[in-house]
C-alpha cells in the first residue's frame, strides 16, 4: 500500500527547467563566462553547495559563486514573474486524485524555499495541499544523496518502501532509489542514462498516468 506520494518540483510538476537554463546562461554571461548546456545538465537537481562545487571544478576555483548566486536567483525570479509558470500535463488531475483519496502529499525539491513558494503561487497551486515541503535549505547534501527523501519520509513517519517518488532527473531517481522509495520517472530535459533507467520502477509520459499506478496498490 502506498502511504505517501513525494513530488519533485522543477521539471516534474512545473515546466521550469527552460527558465533555470535561461537564468543560468544569462547570469554567467553577465559574469563574463561562456558556459555549455552540458554544464547546466550537471547541476540539475543539485542544491547550492553541490552547484558551487561543480561550477568551481569546471570554471576554476576563482569562480565568483556568491555573486553568481545573487544574480542567478534574482534573474530566475524575474523570469518566473515575467513569463509565468507552466504546469506539467496531468498535474491537476493527479493532485485532485491524491486529495480526494486522502493520500499524504510531499513536495521535495532542491530549490530554495522562497523559490518553491513563489513558483507555487505563480502556478496557482495552494502550498497547503502538501503535508510537508522539504527544500534545499533543509539539506546538508543534495541529490543524488538520498537525504531529501529519507528526511521527508521520517518527518511524516512513513517507511520509504511505502512511498513513491515522482522525478524527472538522473539525480532524483538515484536519490529515490538509494532512499528505498519506489521511483517513478516522467522524463523532461535531463537525458536519462541506461544505468538510471534500471533503477526506475515505473516510467510515465505524464503525471495523470501515476493514478493508474496508485490503483494497483
N, C-alpha and C positions, 0 to 999 in steps of 0.2 A: 504493500500500500504506500502510495506517495503522500507524505505528510508535509512537504514543503516544496514550493516552486521558487527557484532563485533565478532572477533575470539579470543578465549583463545589460548595460545601457547603450553605449556607443556602438553602432553597427548591428545591434541586436534589437533593441526597442526603437531606436531612432536612426535615421539615415544621416548621421552626423560625421562619419569618417571623412567625407569630402571637405567638410568645414575645418576639421582638425588638420587635414593635409594642407589646405589653403592657408590656414593660420601659421602652420609650421614653415611653409615656404616663404610667406611674406615676412615673417619675423626674422628669419635667417638672412633674407635679402637686405633688410634694414641694418643688420649687424655686419653685413659685408661678406657673408658666407654663401657659396653656391653648394646646395645640398641636393642629394638624389632622392628619388622616390624610394629606392631600396633602403636608405637610412631611415626614412619615416616608417617603413614597414617594420623595422626592427623595434621601434618603440611603441607600436600599437599595443594597447592593453597594459602598459607599464605605468608605475607611479613616478613621482618626481625624482626619487633617489636613483632608480634604475635608469630613467631617462637621462639624468645627468651623467651617469657612468658611461652610457652608450655614446652620448654626444662627445664627451671628452676623449673617449677611446678612439672615436672616428675623426674628430676635428682638432684634437690637440688639447693638452691639459690647460692651456691658457684660454680655452673657450669660455666666454662670459656667460655662464649658465644662469646666474642670478638675474642679470639684465634680460637674457632670453626669456626667463620665466615671467618676469614682469610684463614684458611686451607681448609675449605669446598669449597669455590669458586675457589681457585687455583686447587684443586683436580677435581672439576667439569669441569673447562675449559680444563684441561689436558686430561680428559676422552673424552670430545667432540672433541678436536683436534686430539686425537689418534684414536678414534673409529668412528668419524663422526656422522652425524645426519640422522636418518631415518624419512622420511616424512610419514604421515599417509595416508592410502588409500583414494583416491578421492580428495586430497588437490589441486593438479594441475588443475584437471577438474573444481573444484569449483572456484578457483581463476580466471581461464580463463573465466568462465561464468560471474563472477561478473565484471571483467574488460570489457568484450565485451558488457555487458548490462549496463555499466556505473553506477553500484552500488557504493556508497561510502563504503570503507572498513576500519575498525579499528582493530588494534591488541591491546588487553587489557590483560596484564599479570602481575602477582605479582612479576615476576622475575626482577632483576636489569636490567637497560637499556643496560649496556655493555654486559650482558649475552644474552639478546634478539638479539642485533646486531650481536654478534658472532655466535649465532645459525642460524640466517637468512643467514649469509654469508656462513657458512659451509653447509647449506641445498641448497644453490643456489637460494634463494628467494630474489628478489630485495626489499629492505626495502621501496623504493619509491612508490611501488604499494599501500601502505597503506596511507590513508588520514591523519591518526594520529596513533601514537604508545604511549600508556599510560602504564607506568611501575610501579613497586612497589616503585621506587624512587619518584614518583609524588603523593604518597598517604599518608594520615595520618593513615588510618585504612585499614586493609586487608579484603579480602573475609572471611567470608560471609557478611561483611559490604558491602552495595551496592555502596559505594563511587566510585569505579573504573568505573562502568558502567554509573552512573549518570554524572560523570565528562566527560567521553567520549562523551556522548550524548550532553552535554552542549557545549563542545568545537566545535562540528560540527553543533550545532543549530538544533538538531533533537529530537523530543519527544521520550522518551523511548518506548512508546506504538507503535511507528513506526519502532522499531529496533528489530532485532533478535540477540540473544547471543548464540554462539555455545560453549558448555562447556563439560567437561568430569568428573568434580568432584562435590561432595556434596556441598562444599563451593561455588563453582562457580554458580551452579544452584540456590542456596538460594540467592546469591547476585543479580543475574539477575532478579529473581522474585521480590525481595524487591525493585529493581530499577524501576520496572514496564515494563521491557522489555519482549520480547517473548523468553522463554528459550527452547533451543534445546539441547538435550542430545545425545552425542556419547560416550558411556561408554568406559573407559580404565581400569586402575588397581584399581581405587577407588571403593569400594563397595557401591553402591548407596542404600540408605535406602528407605523404603516404603514411609516415610514422604516426602522425597525429590522427589521421583518419582511422587507424587501427584502434584508437582509444575511444572512438565515438560509439555510443550505444545506438543512437538514432540520428538520422540526418533528414532534415525537413527543408522544404522550399520556402515555407513561410510560417509565421507564428501560429496561425489557426490550425495547422496540422498537428500541433502539440496536443490539442484537445483530444484527438483520436488516440494518441499515445496514453494520455491520462486515463482514458476509459478502459484501457487494457488492465489497469492495476486495481 
